[in-house]
Amino acid sequence: MNWNKPLPQPTPISAPFWDGLKAHKVRLQQCDDCSHWIFFPRAHCSACASPRLTWRDVAGTGTLYTYTVTRVPTLPEFTDEMPQKLAVVQLDEGPHINTTLVGVDETALQVGMRVRPVFDERPGDATLLRYTPVDSAHASVIAATIEDDVAAAVPEAEHAARTETAQKRKIPCSDIDALKSLVSPTFSGWSNEFLVTQQIIDDFAALSGDDYWLHTDPVRSRAESPFGTTIAHGALVQVLISRLTLPMEFEVTGFNNMVNYGSNRLRFAAPVPSGCRIHARYRVAAVEQVKGGVQMTMELNVHVVGQDRPSVINELVILYM
């Protein structure tokens, strides 16, 4: 199991709260002497200092007290979760709780709106508390998935199936004008997503021989790297394009052979932190008749999910003969 994002570390005082979340329940402490509700977990009542506190299950509903939309990750491991809607919710019992909002567009957020809990199961033994509007269709539980190469391949297969069922425009290789009509400054929609785990990075390092600590040593990278964590090799991210199913709206037909002729330009413009998801999009940049057939230049951009700046820019040249 590969999971590089920080998770809570329960203490003897806070453990009942985290155990409650694993059971899909919100639990708060209440003072047995003055009935004051308490959060964050404490050993004494914050109102009367009594040590007589009892954990009780509550509905977990409340109102949105304040929020902010963040577009720069607080840690590199959260790069693929941008933008995040960070919030403070005032529970119906009174305490405030820091959280993240899910299942709602940022334009629909309003201070004072009613919200309900969402239990976000994380790989391992932790469940986090998110919130969503009470009238949202978002599920009350986000089920945990095993974050590995096999799990990452499942959405890929599903995306490929959807892509295959979509109607494609078939263009004969001999119809140069029709092929030139594909040239556009506009990029396609997004491919499926693929999780770049530390295990995948380590496997590529072993295969390629590039085991530089920036890629393979999480402890040293956290302490010394300008990126704050290990990052994928640029060449690895470029190769992983083959795991991304692009939503191609056309199909070139009538050729004998199709050759990957190389790249006019290949740039590694931004890092891919380990544990982040990537996806890609494309545009046809040029089409020209050449001596050996028809040459198409396709610009492929690979992004970390949620990031506007691409991590890989590849002007791929394809020769149809």
C-alpha positions in Angstrom: 0.0 0.0 0.0 1.4 3.4 -1.1 0.3 6.5 0.8 2.6 9.5 1.3 0.1 12.1 2.6 0.1 13.0 6.3 -2.4 11.3 8.4 -3.5 12.0 12.0 -1.7 10.4 14.9 -4.3 9.8 17.7 -3.2 10.4 21.3 -4.8 8.7 24.3 -7.0 11.8 24.7 -8.1 12.2 21.1 -8.4 8.5 20.2 -12.2 8.3 20.9 -12.7 11.0 18.3 -10.8 9.2 15.6 -12.3 5.8 16.5 -15.7 7.4 16.1 -14.9 8.6 12.6 -13.8 5.1 11.7 -17.2 4.0 12.8 -18.8 6.8 10.7 -19.8 8.7 13.8 -19.0 12.2 15.1 -18.1 12.2 18.8 -17.6 15.2 21.1 -16.7 15.5 24.7 -19.3 17.0 27.1 -18.7 18.1 30.6 -20.6 16.1 33.2 -20.6 19.2 35.6 -21.6 22.2 33.4 -22.8 20.4 30.2 -20.4 22.4 28.0 -19.5 20.7 24.7 -15.8 20.5 23.9 -13.6 20.3 20.8 -10.7 19.8 20.4 -10.3 16.9 22.8 -9.0 17.9 26.2 -8.4 16.4 29.7 -10.4 19.2 31.4 -13.5 21.2 30.6 -12.6 24.5 28.8 -15.5 26.2 30.6 -15.2 25.1 34.2 -12.0 23.0 34.3 -13.8 19.9 35.5 -12.0 16.6 34.6 -15.3 14.8 34.4 -15.8 14.6 30.6 -17.9 12.1 28.6 -17.7 11.2 24.9 -21.0 11.4 23.2 -22.2 10.7 19.6 -23.7 13.7 17.9 -25.3 14.2 14.5 -22.3 16.3 13.3 -24.4 18.8 11.4 -23.7 22.5 11.6 -23.2 25.7 9.7 -20.4 27.1 7.6 -18.6 29.6 9.9 -15.9 30.7 7.4 -13.9 29.3 4.5 -11.1 29.9 2.1 -10.2 28.4 -1.3 -6.5 27.5 -1.5 -4.7 27.1 -4.8 -1.2 26.6 -3.5 -0.7 23.3 -1.6 0.3 23.6 2.0 2.5 20.5 1.5 3.7 19.1 -1.9 1.8 15.8 -1.2 -1.5 17.7 -1.7 -0.6 19.1 -5.1 -3.2 17.0 -6.8 -6.0 18.1 -4.5 -5.9 21.7 -5.5 -8.0 23.8 -5.2 -9.0 22.9 -1.7 -12.0 24.4 0.1 -10.7 24.8 3.7 -13.4 25.7 6.2 -14.4 26.1 9.8 -17.7 24.6 10.7 -19.7 25.5 13.8 -21.4 22.4 15.0 -24.9 22.6 16.3 -23.6 21.9 19.8 -21.4 25.0 19.6 -17.7 23.9 19.0 -15.9 24.9 15.9 -14.0 22.3 13.8 -11.5 22.7 11.0 -12.4 20.7 7.9 -12.4 20.5 4.1 -15.5 20.9 2.0 -16.4 18.4 -0.7 -19.2 18.0 -3.2 -19.8 21.7 -3.7 -18.5 24.3 -6.2 -16.7 27.2 -4.7 -19.1 29.7 -6.3 -22.0 28.1 -4.3 -20.3 28.6 -0.9 -22.0 30.9 1.6 -21.2 31.6 5.2 -24.0 30.3 7.3 -25.1 27.5 4.9 -26.1 24.2 6.6 -23.6 21.4 6.2 -23.4 17.7 7.1 -20.5 15.3 7.8 -18.7 13.2 5.2 -16.5 10.4 6.4 -13.4 10.1 4.2 -11.7 6.7 4.7 -8.0 6.8 4.0 -5.8 3.8 3.2 -4.6 2.2 6.4 -6.4 2.9 9.6 -7.6 6.5 9.5 -10.9 8.3 8.5 -11.0 12.0 8.1 -14.0 14.3 8.6 -15.1 16.4 5.6 -18.3 18.4 5.2 -20.7 19.0 2.4 -24.0 21.0 2.1 -27.0 19.3 3.6 -28.7 19.2 0.3 -25.7 17.9 -1.6 -25.9 14.6 -3.5 -22.4 13.7 -2.3 -22.1 10.4 -0.6 -21.8 10.4 3.2 -18.8 8.0 3.0 -15.8 8.2 0.7 -14.6 4.7 0.6 -10.9 3.9 0.9 -9.0 2.5 -2.1 -5.7 0.7 -2.3 -3.5 3.3 -3.8 -1.3 1.2 -6.0 -0.6 0.5 -9.7 -3.4 -2.0 -9.9 -6.0 0.3 -8.4 -4.8 3.1 -10.7 -5.4 0.9 -13.7 -9.1 0.5 -13.0 -10.2 4.0 -13.9 -7.9 3.7 -17.0 -9.8 0.7 -18.2 -13.2 2.4 -17.5 -12.1 5.5 -19.3 -10.8 3.5 -22.3 -14.2 1.7 -22.5 -16.1 5.1 -22.5 -13.7 6.4 -25.2 -14.1 3.4 -27.4 -17.9 3.8 -27.4 -17.7 7.5 -28.4 -18.3 8.2 -32.1 -15.0 9.0 -33.8 -14.5 10.9 -37.0 -12.7 8.6 -39.5 -10.3 10.4 -41.7 -8.4 8.7 -44.6 -4.7 9.2 -44.5 -4.9 10.4 -48.1 -7.3 13.3 -47.3 -4.7 15.9 -46.3 -7.2 18.7 -46.2 -9.4 16.9 -43.7 -6.3 16.1 -41.6 -5.2 19.7 -41.6 -8.7 20.7 -40.4 -7.8 19.0 -37.1 -5.1 21.6 -36.4 -6.2 23.7 -33.5 -4.9 25.9 -30.6 -7.5 24.3 -28.3 -6.7 21.3 -26.2 -8.9 18.2 -25.9 -10.7 17.1 -22.7 -8.8 15.2 -20.0 -7.7 11.6 -20.1 -8.2 9.2 -17.2 -6.1 9.8 -14.1 -3.1 7.7 -13.0 -1.5 7.6 -9.6 2.3 8.0 -9.5 3.2 6.1 -6.4 6.6 5.9 -4.8 6.8 2.2 -5.8 6.4 3.1 -9.4 9.2 5.7 -9.1 11.4 3.2 -7.3 10.7 0.6 -10.0 11.6 3.1 -12.8 14.8 4.0 -10.9 15.8 0.4 -10.7 15.1 -0.2 -14.4 16.8 3.0 -15.6 19.6 3.2 -13.2 18.7 6.7 -12.2 18.3 6.2 -8.4 19.2 9.8 -7.4 18.0 10.6 -3.9 15.6 13.3 -5.2 13.5 10.4 -6.6 14.1 7.6 -4.2 14.8 8.9 -0.7 11.7 10.3 0.9 13.4 11.1 4.2 16.3 13.0 2.7 14.0 14.7 0.1 11.7 16.0 2.9 14.7 17.5 4.7 16.8 18.8 1.7 14.8 18.8 -1.5 13.4 22.1 -2.7 10.2 20.2 -3.6 9.7 18.9 0.0 9.2 15.3 -1.1 10.4 12.8 -3.7 9.4 13.6 -7.3 9.0 11.4 -10.3 11.6 11.3 -13.1 10.6 13.5 -16.0 11.3 10.6 -18.3 9.0 8.4 -16.2 6.1 10.9 -16.5 6.6 11.1 -20.2 6.5 7.3 -20.6 3.4 7.1 -18.5 1.5 8.9 -21.3 0.9 5.4 -22.5 -1.2 4.7 -19.4 -3.4 7.7 -20.1 -6.3 7.2 -22.5 -6.8 10.5 -24.4 -10.3 11.3 -25.6 -9.5 11.1 -29.3 -12.3 12.4 -31.4 -10.8 11.2 -34.7 -9.2 8.1 -36.2 -6.8 8.2 -39.1 -7.4 5.3 -41.5 -6.0 3.9 -44.7 -2.3 3.8 -43.8 0.0 0.8 -43.9 2.3 1.8 -41.0 2.2 4.4 -38.3 5.6 5.4 -36.8 6.5 7.4 -33.7 9.0 9.7 -35.4 10.2 11.4 -32.2 9.6 14.7 -30.6 10.2 18.3 -31.8 10.2 19.5 -28.3 10.2 17.7 -24.9 10.1 19.7 -21.7 9.7 18.8 -18.0 8.1 22.0 -16.9 6.9 21.1 -13.4 7.6 18.4 -10.9 5.2 15.5 -10.1 5.4 14.8 -6.4 5.2 11.1 -5.4 1.7 10.1 -4.5 0.0 12.5 -6.9 -2.3 11.8 -9.8 -1.6 12.8 -13.3 -3.8 13.2 -16.4 -3.2 14.5 -19.9 -4.8 16.3 -22.9 -3.7 16.9 -26.5 -4.1 19.1 -29.5 -3.1 18.6 -33.2 -0.4 21.3 -33.7 0.5 20.6 -37.4 -0.2 18.3 -40.4 2.0 18.2 -43.5 2.6 16.1 -46.5 6.1 14.6 -46.6 7.9 12.3 -48.9 7.2 9.2 -46.9 3.5 10.0 -46.2 1.7 12.3 -43.8 3.3 13.8 -40.7 1.2 14.9 -37.8 2.6 16.9 -34.8 0.5 16.3 -31.7 1.2 18.3 -28.5 0.7 16.2 -25.4 0.6 17.9 -22.0 0.7 15.9 -18.8 -0.5 17.7 -15.7 -0.7 16.9 -12.0 -4.5 16.8 -11.3 -5.6 20.3 -10.3 -2.5 22.1 -11.6 -2.7 24.5 -14.6 1.0 24.3 -15.4 1.9 21.1 -17.3 4.5 18.8 -15.9 5.5 17.4 -19.3 5.1 19.1 -22.7 5.8 16.7 -25.6 5.4 17.7 -29.2 5.1 14.2 -30.6 5.7 13.6 -34.3 3.7 10.7 -35.9 4.3 9.5 -39.4 1.6 7.8 -41.3 2.9 5.8 -44.3 
